[in-house]
Amino acid sequence: MVEVYKAHSELEAQVIRGLLESYRIPCFLKSHAAPSVHQFTVDGMGEVKVMVLESLADKARELIIKSDADV
């Protein structure tokens, strides 16, 4: 699996996960911190990496970029 996005919070990662899964791209969220109700990042501790299969990484990145441009 490869990283396709680095979110600043669990909530942001869940939004990206929902986007990818709606296009049938399975993903995995990887974080070094326990889930928290706090919506801030200190020294990267709240960052969550969105991981997908390498074979789907290009498509996943395209979808993320497109969704960001649509906002």
C-alpha positions in Angstrom: 0.0 0.0 0.0 1.1 3.6 -0.7 0.2 6.9 0.7 -2.0 9.1 -1.5 -3.0 11.8 1.0 -1.9 13.1 4.4 -4.8 14.5 6.3 -4.4 16.9 9.2 -7.2 15.2 11.3 -9.2 12.0 11.5 -12.3 13.8 10.2 -10.5 15.0 7.1 -9.1 11.5 6.5 -12.6 10.0 6.8 -13.9 12.5 4.2 -11.2 11.4 1.8 -11.9 7.7 2.6 -15.6 8.2 1.8 -14.7 9.8 -1.5 -12.4 7.0 -2.5 -14.7 4.2 -1.4 -17.6 5.8 -3.3 -15.4 5.1 -6.4 -14.8 1.5 -5.2 -11.2 2.3 -4.2 -10.5 0.5 -0.8 -8.3 2.4 1.5 -6.7 2.2 4.9 -6.1 5.0 7.4 -2.8 5.0 9.2 -2.0 7.2 12.2 0.5 7.2 15.1 -2.0 8.9 17.4 -5.0 7.5 19.2 -8.4 8.9 17.9 -9.3 12.1 19.7 -12.1 14.6 20.0 -9.5 17.4 19.6 -9.4 18.8 16.1 -5.8 20.0 16.0 -2.3 18.8 15.1 0.8 19.2 17.2 4.1 18.3 15.5 2.2 16.1 13.1 0.7 13.9 15.8 -2.8 14.3 14.4 -1.9 13.5 10.9 -3.6 10.5 9.2 -2.2 8.9 6.1 -4.7 7.6 3.5 -3.2 4.5 2.0 -4.4 2.5 -1.1 -3.1 -0.3 -3.2 -0.3 0.8 -5.4 -2.2 -0.2 -8.5 -5.0 2.2 -7.6 -2.8 5.1 -6.4 -2.9 7.2 -9.6 -6.7 7.0 -9.8 -7.0 7.8 -6.1 -4.8 10.9 -6.4 -6.7 12.1 -9.5 -10.0 11.9 -7.6 -8.6 13.7 -4.6 -7.2 16.5 -6.7 -10.4 16.8 -8.7 -12.5 16.9 -5.5 -10.3 19.6 -4.1 -10.7 21.7 -7.3 -14.4 21.4 -7.2 -14.6 22.9 -3.7 
